[in-house]
């Protein structure tokens, strides 16, 4: 059935990502690779432009892999018999993933080589380190972990149920970052209260169980706190 609202369209899009992560191991590999890239970017405190380029490269690889998965599913729907054109369609889609991955590896090497291999005596010159790198990086890690965990437990739908609660995880990740960087205790408390209300709404609407909400809030809080402790 065709989506009738933007929320249903968003739900379908997220559902497609979760299905791909659950059914295609290469999608999971790229998600783990994206986690590693964000970790390295935070660890080496790369510049603002370097961080942007690394995240963009990871997103492009994931985008290409999702398109490849969609093309494979469509070809399998059209024909179950061997056909040269069907093979070509799958090969070309896989080639797009390969090209994007090679570009991402090259970009990652150019950005991180000066940090990983100090013998090159090359300091990063693309910009200065942004203050928002840690909270943004922590939020990206939380989102990727949510996708992987929801694909693993395979319960509920992207925006309705499932383990853990993505809304609670994201809300508490933002709350912890605001509490640490906000510079105002009152502001931190207000954002934390907002995160609690977001989590409570998932319970009142019977979208999540208390366990799913608690684990989501715990995931967002712990990952973000660890990111600040390790990388700040």
Secondary structure by P-SEA (a helix, b strand, c coil): cccccaaaaaaaaaaaaaaaaaccaaaaaaaaaaaaaaaaaaaacccaaaaaaaaaaaaaaaaaaaaaaaaaaaaaaacccccaaaaaaaaaaaaaaaaaaaaaaaaaaaaccccccccccccccccccccaaaaaaaaaaaaaaaaaaaaaaccccccccccccaaaaaaaaaaaaaaaccccaaaaaaaaaaaaaaaaaaaaaccccaaaaaaaaaaaaaaaaaaaaccc
